[in-house]
Amino acid sequence: SAAHDVFVGPDAMRATRHFLPQLREEYRTTGFRPAAPRGYPDAWGTPRDWHADEVTPFERKRVLDPAPNLRLLRRMMAQFSQAFPGLGPIPVSRSWAGMIDTMPDLVPVIDTCTDLPGLVILTGLSGHGFGIGPGVGRVAADLAMGRDPGHDLSRFRLSRFADGAGPLPGPHP
């Protein structure tokens, strides 16, 4: 069974309304953690602004490597044992947890920032980066260099959250 934890911080609180449909659908498998681990970008004590010459929270914490949720792990192991009783007890040799970035509509953002020329925004790949990473990387490089990426990226625009239009269904002609 799939399950996940949401670390609740200031940015998570601000974005809650956008994620409500997703949270309603997955409330039984969502664990809410009132505090992100120290140093995480959305932890309550993490600075929200800094000067250009200061080290940012993103430089201090380069890899988000959360500890596995042992309660969820025990529940999954119990469900596995129920599904395959003939196997007997199966020990866990090691466990791992990871962080994924996701958008409220589950569609990545691939866009540029008009206020900061040269800034490319690429987020919300929801763990699919290994599969689509090379193609998305090429598109991001084209955008950063001011080249035509050769694809209609309108469905991936960041403004879909501000203008209320939502994602565009595809594929486009």
PyMOL commands that place a pseudoatom at each C-alpha (Angstrom):
pseudoatom trace, name=CA, resn=SER, resi=1, chain=A, elem=C, hetatm=0, pos=[0.000, 0.000, 0.000]
pseudoatom trace, name=CA, resn=ALA, resi=2, chain=A, elem=C, hetatm=0, pos=[1.233, 3.479, -0.783]
pseudoatom trace, name=CA, resn=ALA, resi=3, chain=A, elem=C, hetatm=0, pos=[1.476, 5.987, 2.013]
pseudoatom trace, name=CA, resn=HIS, resi=4, chain=A, elem=C, hetatm=0, pos=[3.263, 9.233, 2.573]
pseudoatom trace, name=CA, resn=ASP, resi=5, chain=A, elem=C, hetatm=0, pos=[4.030, 11.855, 5.171]
pseudoatom trace, name=CA, resn=VAL, resi=6, chain=A, elem=C, hetatm=0, pos=[3.554, 15.581, 4.729]
pseudoatom trace, name=CA, resn=PHE, resi=7, chain=A, elem=C, hetatm=0, pos=[5.881, 17.790, 6.737]
pseudoatom trace, name=CA, resn=VAL, resi=8, chain=A, elem=C, hetatm=0, pos=[3.765, 20.759, 7.767]
pseudoatom trace, name=CA, resn=GLY, resi=9, chain=A, elem=C, hetatm=0, pos=[5.617, 24.070, 7.594]
pseudoatom trace, name=CA, resn=PRO, resi=10, chain=A, elem=C, hetatm=0, pos=[4.847, 27.676, 6.648]
pseudoatom trace, name=CA, resn=ASP, resi=11, chain=A, elem=C, hetatm=0, pos=[4.904, 27.045, 2.894]
pseudoatom trace, name=CA, resn=ALA, resi=12, chain=A, elem=C, hetatm=0, pos=[2.851, 23.860, 3.230]
pseudoatom trace, name=CA, resn=MET, resi=13, chain=A, elem=C, hetatm=0, pos=[0.263, 25.850, 5.183]
pseudoatom trace, name=CA, resn=ARG, resi=14, chain=A, elem=C, hetatm=0, pos=[0.171, 28.556, 2.496]
pseudoatom trace, name=CA, resn=ALA, resi=15, chain=A, elem=C, hetatm=0, pos=[-0.283, 25.982, -0.274]
pseudoatom trace, name=CA, resn=THR, resi=16, chain=A, elem=C, hetatm=0, pos=[-2.865, 23.795, 1.496]
pseudoatom trace, name=CA, resn=ARG, resi=17, chain=A, elem=C, hetatm=0, pos=[-5.851, 25.158, -0.438]
pseudoatom trace, name=CA, resn=HIS, resi=18, chain=A, elem=C, hetatm=0, pos=[-4.222, 24.155, -3.729]
pseudoatom trace, name=CA, resn=PHE, resi=19, chain=A, elem=C, hetatm=0, pos=[-3.595, 20.619, -2.481]
pseudoatom trace, name=CA, resn=LEU, resi=20, chain=A, elem=C, hetatm=0, pos=[-7.023, 20.046, -0.866]
pseudoatom trace, name=CA, resn=PRO, resi=21, chain=A, elem=C, hetatm=0, pos=[-8.409, 17.860, -3.692]
pseudoatom trace, name=CA, resn=GLN, resi=22, chain=A, elem=C, hetatm=0, pos=[-5.338, 15.637, -3.537]
pseudoatom trace, name=CA, resn=LEU, resi=23, chain=A, elem=C, hetatm=0, pos=[-5.397, 15.513, 0.279]
pseudoatom trace, name=CA, resn=ARG, resi=24, chain=A, elem=C, hetatm=0, pos=[-9.106, 14.615, 0.318]
pseudoatom trace, name=CA, resn=GLU, resi=25, chain=A, elem=C, hetatm=0, pos=[-8.474, 11.746, -2.063]
pseudoatom trace, name=CA, resn=GLU, resi=26, chain=A, elem=C, hetatm=0, pos=[-5.488, 10.420, -0.109]
pseudoatom trace, name=CA, resn=TYR, resi=27, chain=A, elem=C, hetatm=0, pos=[-6.341, 11.351, 3.492]
pseudoatom trace, name=CA, resn=ARG, resi=28, chain=A, elem=C, hetatm=0, pos=[-6.262, 7.731, 4.697]
pseudoatom trace, name=CA, resn=THR, resi=29, chain=A, elem=C, hetatm=0, pos=[-2.706, 7.233, 3.489]
pseudoatom trace, name=CA, resn=THR, resi=30, chain=A, elem=C, hetatm=0, pos=[-1.373, 10.667, 4.421]
pseudoatom trace, name=CA, resn=GLY, resi=31, chain=A, elem=C, hetatm=0, pos=[0.463, 11.237, 7.676]
pseudoatom trace, name=CA, resn=PHE, resi=32, chain=A, elem=C, hetatm=0, pos=[0.797, 14.842, 8.776]
pseudoatom trace, name=CA, resn=ARG, resi=33, chain=A, elem=C, hetatm=0, pos=[4.012, 15.675, 10.606]
pseudoatom trace, name=CA, resn=PRO, resi=34, chain=A, elem=C, hetatm=0, pos=[3.793, 19.011, 12.442]
pseudoatom trace, name=CA, resn=ALA, resi=35, chain=A, elem=C, hetatm=0, pos=[7.507, 19.662, 12.177]
pseudoatom trace, name=CA, resn=ALA, resi=36, chain=A, elem=C, hetatm=0, pos=[9.893, 19.057, 9.319]
pseudoatom trace, name=CA, resn=PRO, resi=37, chain=A, elem=C, hetatm=0, pos=[13.362, 17.832, 10.268]
pseudoatom trace, name=CA, resn=ARG, resi=38, chain=A, elem=C, hetatm=0, pos=[15.767, 20.622, 11.200]
pseudoatom trace, name=CA, resn=GLY, resi=39, chain=A, elem=C, hetatm=0, pos=[17.292, 22.328, 8.192]
pseudoatom trace, name=CA, resn=TYR, resi=40, chain=A, elem=C, hetatm=0, pos=[14.581, 21.345, 5.725]
pseudoatom trace, name=CA, resn=PRO, resi=41, chain=A, elem=C, hetatm=0, pos=[13.546, 24.203, 3.435]
pseudoatom trace, name=CA, resn=ASP, resi=42, chain=A, elem=C, hetatm=0, pos=[10.011, 24.304, 4.875]
pseudoatom trace, name=CA, resn=ALA, resi=43, chain=A, elem=C, hetatm=0, pos=[10.903, 23.747, 8.538]
pseudoatom trace, name=CA, resn=TRP, resi=44, chain=A, elem=C, hetatm=0, pos=[9.368, 26.292, 10.903]
pseudoatom trace, name=CA, resn=GLY, resi=45, chain=A, elem=C, hetatm=0, pos=[12.749, 27.776, 11.852]
pseudoatom trace, name=CA, resn=THR, resi=46, chain=A, elem=C, hetatm=0, pos=[14.150, 28.010, 8.326]
pseudoatom trace, name=CA, resn=PRO, resi=47, chain=A, elem=C, hetatm=0, pos=[14.723, 31.603, 7.157]
pseudoatom trace, name=CA, resn=ARG, resi=48, chain=A, elem=C, hetatm=0, pos=[12.402, 32.762, 4.379]
pseudoatom trace, name=CA, resn=ASP, resi=49, chain=A, elem=C, hetatm=0, pos=[14.581, 35.585, 3.077]
pseudoatom trace, name=CA, resn=TRP, resi=50, chain=A, elem=C, hetatm=0, pos=[18.265, 36.376, 2.950]
pseudoatom trace, name=CA, resn=HIS, resi=51, chain=A, elem=C, hetatm=0, pos=[20.734, 38.693, 1.253]
pseudoatom trace, name=CA, resn=ALA, resi=52, chain=A, elem=C, hetatm=0, pos=[22.410, 37.683, -1.996]
pseudoatom trace, name=CA, resn=ASP, resi=53, chain=A, elem=C, hetatm=0, pos=[25.774, 37.256, -0.246]
pseudoatom trace, name=CA, resn=GLU, resi=54, chain=A, elem=C, hetatm=0, pos=[24.395, 34.915, 2.458]
pseudoatom trace, name=CA, resn=VAL, resi=55, chain=A, elem=C, hetatm=0, pos=[24.361, 31.131, 2.396]
pseudoatom trace, name=CA, resn=THR, resi=56, chain=A, elem=C, hetatm=0, pos=[20.792, 29.991, 1.694]
pseudoatom trace, name=CA, resn=PRO, resi=57, chain=A, elem=C, hetatm=0, pos=[18.905, 27.148, 3.408]
pseudoatom trace, name=CA, resn=PHE, resi=58, chain=A, elem=C, hetatm=0, pos=[19.129, 25.257, 0.108]
pseudoatom trace, name=CA, resn=GLU, resi=59, chain=A, elem=C, hetatm=0, pos=[22.920, 25.359, 0.261]
pseudoatom trace, name=CA, resn=ARG, resi=60, chain=A, elem=C, hetatm=0, pos=[22.974, 24.260, 3.894]
pseudoatom trace, name=CA, resn=LYS, resi=61, chain=A, elem=C, hetatm=0, pos=[20.676, 21.292, 3.237]
pseudoatom trace, name=CA, resn=ARG, resi=62, chain=A, elem=C, hetatm=0, pos=[21.517, 19.960, -0.229]
pseudoatom trace, name=CA, resn=VAL, resi=63, chain=A, elem=C, hetatm=0, pos=[19.949, 16.506, 0.099]
pseudoatom trace, name=CA, resn=LEU, resi=64, chain=A, elem=C, hetatm=0, pos=[16.546, 15.841, 1.630]
pseudoatom trace, name=CA, resn=ASP, resi=65, chain=A, elem=C, hetatm=0, pos=[16.995, 12.433, 3.216]
pseudoatom trace, name=CA, resn=PRO, resi=66, chain=A, elem=C, hetatm=0, pos=[14.184, 11.740, 5.693]
pseudoatom trace, name=CA, resn=ALA, resi=67, chain=A, elem=C, hetatm=0, pos=[14.194, 8.781, 8.035]
pseudoatom trace, name=CA, resn=PRO, resi=68, chain=A, elem=C, hetatm=0, pos=[11.717, 6.026, 7.119]
pseudoatom trace, name=CA, resn=ASN, resi=69, chain=A, elem=C, hetatm=0, pos=[8.371, 6.118, 8.905]
pseudoatom trace, name=CA, resn=LEU, resi=70, chain=A, elem=C, hetatm=0, pos=[8.620, 2.930, 10.968]
pseudoatom trace, name=CA, resn=ARG, resi=71, chain=A, elem=C, hetatm=0, pos=[4.886, 2.888, 11.760]
pseudoatom trace, name=CA, resn=LEU, resi=72, chain=A, elem=C, hetatm=0, pos=[4.096, 2.790, 8.032]
pseudoatom trace, name=CA, resn=LEU, resi=73, chain=A, elem=C, hetatm=0, pos=[6.783, 0.202, 7.443]
pseudoatom trace, name=CA, resn=ARG, resi=74, chain=A, elem=C, hetatm=0, pos=[5.300, -2.093, 10.120]
pseudoatom trace, name=CA, resn=ARG, resi=75, chain=A, elem=C, hetatm=0, pos=[1.827, -1.654, 8.620]
pseudoatom trace, name=CA, resn=MET, resi=76, chain=A, elem=C, hetatm=0, pos=[3.074, -2.498, 5.121]
pseudoatom trace, name=CA, resn=MET, resi=77, chain=A, elem=C, hetatm=0, pos=[4.885, -5.569, 6.420]
pseudoatom trace, name=CA, resn=ALA, resi=78, chain=A, elem=C, hetatm=0, pos=[1.704, -6.750, 8.176]
pseudoatom trace, name=CA, resn=GLN, resi=79, chain=A, elem=C, hetatm=0, pos=[-0.278, -6.246, 4.957]
pseudoatom trace, name=CA, resn=PHE, resi=80, chain=A, elem=C, hetatm=0, pos=[2.378, -8.143, 3.006]
pseudoatom trace, name=CA, resn=SER, resi=81, chain=A, elem=C, hetatm=0, pos=[2.217, -11.042, 5.485]
pseudoatom trace, name=CA, resn=GLN, resi=82, chain=A, elem=C, hetatm=0, pos=[-1.585, -11.129, 5.166]
pseudoatom trace, name=CA, resn=ALA, resi=83, chain=A, elem=C, hetatm=0, pos=[-1.365, -11.151, 1.374]
pseudoatom trace, name=CA, resn=PHE, resi=84, chain=A, elem=C, hetatm=0, pos=[1.320, -13.882, 1.308]
pseudoatom trace, name=CA, resn=PRO, resi=85, chain=A, elem=C, hetatm=0, pos=[0.848, -15.963, 4.483]
pseudoatom trace, name=CA, resn=GLY, resi=86, chain=A, elem=C, hetatm=0, pos=[2.702, -18.954, 3.064]
pseudoatom trace, name=CA, resn=LEU, resi=87, chain=A, elem=C, hetatm=0, pos=[5.980, -17.042, 3.028]
pseudoatom trace, name=CA, resn=GLY, resi=88, chain=A, elem=C, hetatm=0, pos=[6.105, -16.702, 6.789]
pseudoatom trace, name=CA, resn=PRO, resi=89, chain=A, elem=C, hetatm=0, pos=[7.766, -13.725, 8.459]
pseudoatom trace, name=CA, resn=ILE, resi=90, chain=A, elem=C, hetatm=0, pos=[9.955, -11.739, 6.090]
pseudoatom trace, name=CA, resn=PRO, resi=91, chain=A, elem=C, hetatm=0, pos=[12.616, -9.594, 7.759]
pseudoatom trace, name=CA, resn=VAL, resi=92, chain=A, elem=C, hetatm=0, pos=[13.377, -6.119, 6.476]
pseudoatom trace, name=CA, resn=SER, resi=93, chain=A, elem=C, hetatm=0, pos=[17.065, -5.947, 5.650]
pseudoatom trace, name=CA, resn=ARG, resi=94, chain=A, elem=C, hetatm=0, pos=[16.989, -2.180, 5.217]
pseudoatom trace, name=CA, resn=SER, resi=95, chain=A, elem=C, hetatm=0, pos=[14.481, 0.573, 4.629]
pseudoatom trace, name=CA, resn=TRP, resi=96, chain=A, elem=C, hetatm=0, pos=[14.688, 3.917, 2.901]
pseudoatom trace, name=CA, resn=ALA, resi=97, chain=A, elem=C, hetatm=0, pos=[12.512, 6.987, 2.560]
pseudoatom trace, name=CA, resn=GLY, resi=98, chain=A, elem=C, hetatm=0, pos=[12.702, 9.767, 0.035]
pseudoatom trace, name=CA, resn=MET, resi=99, chain=A, elem=C, hetatm=0, pos=[11.234, 13.136, -0.787]
pseudoatom trace, name=CA, resn=ILE, resi=100, chain=A, elem=C, hetatm=0, pos=[9.346, 13.920, -3.948]
pseudoatom trace, name=CA, resn=ASP, resi=101, chain=A, elem=C, hetatm=0, pos=[8.158, 17.246, -5.213]
pseudoatom trace, name=CA, resn=THR, resi=102, chain=A, elem=C, hetatm=0, pos=[4.644, 17.390, -6.525]
pseudoatom trace, name=CA, resn=MET, resi=103, chain=A, elem=C, hetatm=0, pos=[2.248, 20.011, -7.761]
pseudoatom trace, name=CA, resn=PRO, resi=104, chain=A, elem=C, hetatm=0, pos=[-1.435, 20.226, -6.765]
pseudoatom trace, name=CA, resn=ASP, resi=105, chain=A, elem=C, hetatm=0, pos=[-2.527, 18.983, -10.199]
pseudoatom trace, name=CA, resn=LEU, resi=106, chain=A, elem=C, hetatm=0, pos=[0.284, 16.393, -10.405]
pseudoatom trace, name=CA, resn=VAL, resi=107, chain=A, elem=C, hetatm=0, pos=[1.669, 18.101, -13.539]
pseudoatom trace, name=CA, resn=PRO, resi=108, chain=A, elem=C, hetatm=0, pos=[5.250, 19.432, -13.408]
pseudoatom trace, name=CA, resn=VAL, resi=109, chain=A, elem=C, hetatm=0, pos=[6.139, 23.095, -13.827]
pseudoatom trace, name=CA, resn=ILE, resi=110, chain=A, elem=C, hetatm=0, pos=[8.562, 23.817, -16.667]
pseudoatom trace, name=CA, resn=ASP, resi=111, chain=A, elem=C, hetatm=0, pos=[8.691, 27.555, -17.161]
pseudoatom trace, name=CA, resn=THR, resi=112, chain=A, elem=C, hetatm=0, pos=[10.808, 30.681, -17.161]
pseudoatom trace, name=CA, resn=CYS, resi=113, chain=A, elem=C, hetatm=0, pos=[10.566, 33.668, -14.851]
pseudoatom trace, name=CA, resn=THR, resi=114, chain=A, elem=C, hetatm=0, pos=[9.918, 36.966, -16.621]
pseudoatom trace, name=CA, resn=ASP, resi=115, chain=A, elem=C, hetatm=0, pos=[11.129, 38.931, -13.570]
pseudoatom trace, name=CA, resn=LEU, resi=116, chain=A, elem=C, hetatm=0, pos=[14.499, 37.151, -13.577]
pseudoatom trace, name=CA, resn=PRO, resi=117, chain=A, elem=C, hetatm=0, pos=[15.683, 36.507, -17.147]
pseudoatom trace, name=CA, resn=GLY, resi=118, chain=A, elem=C, hetatm=0, pos=[17.625, 33.262, -17.375]
pseudoatom trace, name=CA, resn=LEU, resi=119, chain=A, elem=C, hetatm=0, pos=[15.869, 31.655, -14.401]
pseudoatom trace, name=CA, resn=VAL, resi=120, chain=A, elem=C, hetatm=0, pos=[14.227, 28.380, -15.387]
pseudoatom trace, name=CA, resn=ILE, resi=121, chain=A, elem=C, hetatm=0, pos=[11.693, 26.817, -13.018]
pseudoatom trace, name=CA, resn=LEU, resi=122, chain=A, elem=C, hetatm=0, pos=[11.603, 23.043, -13.164]
pseudoatom trace, name=CA, resn=THR, resi=123, chain=A, elem=C, hetatm=0, pos=[9.762, 21.337, -10.314]
pseudoatom trace, name=CA, resn=GLY, resi=124, chain=A, elem=C, hetatm=0, pos=[6.998, 18.902, -9.483]
pseudoatom trace, name=CA, resn=LEU, resi=125, chain=A, elem=C, hetatm=0, pos=[8.359, 15.899, -11.367]
pseudoatom trace, name=CA, resn=SER, resi=126, chain=A, elem=C, hetatm=0, pos=[6.825, 13.698, -8.633]
pseudoatom trace, name=CA, resn=GLY, resi=127, chain=A, elem=C, hetatm=0, pos=[9.643, 11.197, -8.641]
pseudoatom trace, name=CA, resn=HIS, resi=128, chain=A, elem=C, hetatm=0, pos=[9.557, 10.748, -12.425]
pseudoatom trace, name=CA, resn=GLY, resi=129, chain=A, elem=C, hetatm=0, pos=[12.856, 12.552, -12.939]
pseudoatom trace, name=CA, resn=PHE, resi=130, chain=A, elem=C, hetatm=0, pos=[14.732, 9.341, -13.658]
pseudoatom trace, name=CA, resn=GLY, resi=131, chain=A, elem=C, hetatm=0, pos=[12.464, 8.577, -16.604]
pseudoatom trace, name=CA, resn=ILE, resi=132, chain=A, elem=C, hetatm=0, pos=[11.890, 11.994, -18.092]
pseudoatom trace, name=CA, resn=GLY, resi=133, chain=A, elem=C, hetatm=0, pos=[15.006, 13.698, -16.723]
pseudoatom trace, name=CA, resn=PRO, resi=134, chain=A, elem=C, hetatm=0, pos=[17.070, 13.635, -19.928]
pseudoatom trace, name=CA, resn=GLY, resi=135, chain=A, elem=C, hetatm=0, pos=[14.272, 15.136, -22.044]
pseudoatom trace, name=CA, resn=VAL, resi=136, chain=A, elem=C, hetatm=0, pos=[13.256, 17.680, -19.426]
pseudoatom trace, name=CA, resn=GLY, resi=137, chain=A, elem=C, hetatm=0, pos=[16.919, 18.566, -18.900]
pseudoatom trace, name=CA, resn=ARG, resi=138, chain=A, elem=C, hetatm=0, pos=[17.288, 19.302, -22.598]
pseudoatom trace, name=CA, resn=VAL, resi=139, chain=A, elem=C, hetatm=0, pos=[14.160, 21.491, -22.572]
pseudoatom trace, name=CA, resn=ALA, resi=140, chain=A, elem=C, hetatm=0, pos=[15.406, 23.342, -19.470]
pseudoatom trace, name=CA, resn=ALA, resi=141, chain=A, elem=C, hetatm=0, pos=[18.789, 23.928, -21.110]
pseudoatom trace, name=CA, resn=ASP, resi=142, chain=A, elem=C, hetatm=0, pos=[17.091, 25.314, -24.219]
pseudoatom trace, name=CA, resn=LEU, resi=143, chain=A, elem=C, hetatm=0, pos=[14.971, 27.641, -22.080]
pseudoatom trace, name=CA, resn=ALA, resi=144, chain=A, elem=C, hetatm=0, pos=[18.019, 28.795, -20.094]
pseudoatom trace, name=CA, resn=MET, resi=145, chain=A, elem=C, hetatm=0, pos=[19.877, 29.568, -23.311]
pseudoatom trace, name=CA, resn=GLY, resi=146, chain=A, elem=C, hetatm=0, pos=[16.901, 31.392, -24.819]
pseudoatom trace, name=CA, resn=ARG, resi=147, chain=A, elem=C, hetatm=0, pos=[16.411, 28.745, -27.511]
pseudoatom trace, name=CA, resn=ASP, resi=148, chain=A, elem=C, hetatm=0, pos=[13.087, 27.390, -28.714]
pseudoatom trace, name=CA, resn=PRO, resi=149, chain=A, elem=C, hetatm=0, pos=[12.642, 24.078, -26.871]
pseudoatom trace, name=CA, resn=GLY, resi=150, chain=A, elem=C, hetatm=0, pos=[10.711, 22.647, -29.804]
pseudoatom trace, name=CA, resn=HIS, resi=151, chain=A, elem=C, hetatm=0, pos=[7.701, 21.742, -27.670]
pseudoatom trace, name=CA, resn=ASP, resi=152, chain=A, elem=C, hetatm=0, pos=[4.506, 23.468, -26.589]
pseudoatom trace, name=CA, resn=LEU, resi=153, chain=A, elem=C, hetatm=0, pos=[5.090, 23.934, -22.857]
pseudoatom trace, name=CA, resn=SER, resi=154, chain=A, elem=C, hetatm=0, pos=[1.842, 25.784, -22.131]
pseudoatom trace, name=CA, resn=ARG, resi=155, chain=A, elem=C, hetatm=0, pos=[0.430, 22.916, -20.053]
pseudoatom trace, name=CA, resn=PHE, resi=156, chain=A, elem=C, hetatm=0, pos=[3.493, 23.154, -17.770]
pseudoatom trace, name=CA, resn=ARG, resi=157, chain=A, elem=C, hetatm=0, pos=[3.287, 26.913, -17.110]
pseudoatom trace, name=CA, resn=LEU, resi=158, chain=A, elem=C, hetatm=0, pos=[3.566, 28.160, -13.538]
pseudoatom trace, name=CA, resn=SER, resi=159, chain=A, elem=C, hetatm=0, pos=[0.823, 30.746, -14.072]
pseudoatom trace, name=CA, resn=ARG, resi=160, chain=A, elem=C, hetatm=0, pos=[-1.851, 28.033, -14.192]
pseudoatom trace, name=CA, resn=PHE, resi=161, chain=A, elem=C, hetatm=0, pos=[-2.051, 28.261, -10.399]
pseudoatom trace, name=CA, resn=ALA, resi=162, chain=A, elem=C, hetatm=0, pos=[-2.460, 32.047, -10.358]
pseudoatom trace, name=CA, resn=ASP, resi=163, chain=A, elem=C, hetatm=0, pos=[-4.836, 32.421, -13.306]
pseudoatom trace, name=CA, resn=GLY, resi=164, chain=A, elem=C, hetatm=0, pos=[-7.071, 29.560, -12.163]
pseudoatom trace, name=CA, resn=ALA, resi=165, chain=A, elem=C, hetatm=0, pos=[-7.029, 27.946, -15.594]
pseudoatom trace, name=CA, resn=GLY, resi=166, chain=A, elem=C, hetatm=0, pos=[-5.548, 24.715, -14.297]
pseudoatom trace, name=CA, resn=PRO, resi=167, chain=A, elem=C, hetatm=0, pos=[-3.696, 22.228, -16.462]
pseudoatom trace, name=CA, resn=LEU, resi=168, chain=A, elem=C, hetatm=0, pos=[-4.434, 21.942, -20.148]
pseudoatom trace, name=CA, resn=PRO, resi=169, chain=A, elem=C, hetatm=0, pos=[-5.533, 18.461, -21.189]
pseudoatom trace, name=CA, resn=GLY, resi=170, chain=A, elem=C, hetatm=0, pos=[-3.393, 16.896, -23.855]
pseudoatom trace, name=CA, resn=PRO, resi=171, chain=A, elem=C, hetatm=0, pos=[-1.961, 15.865, -26.078]
pseudoatom trace, name=CA, resn=HIS, resi=172, chain=A, elem=C, hetatm=0, pos=[-1.938, 19.096, -28.017]
pseudoatom trace, name=CA, resn=PRO, resi=173, chain=A, elem=C, hetatm=0, pos=[-2.098, 18.936, -31.815]
for i in range(1, 173): cmd.bond("trace and resi %d" % i, "trace and resi %d" % (i + 1))
show_as sticks, trace
zoom trace
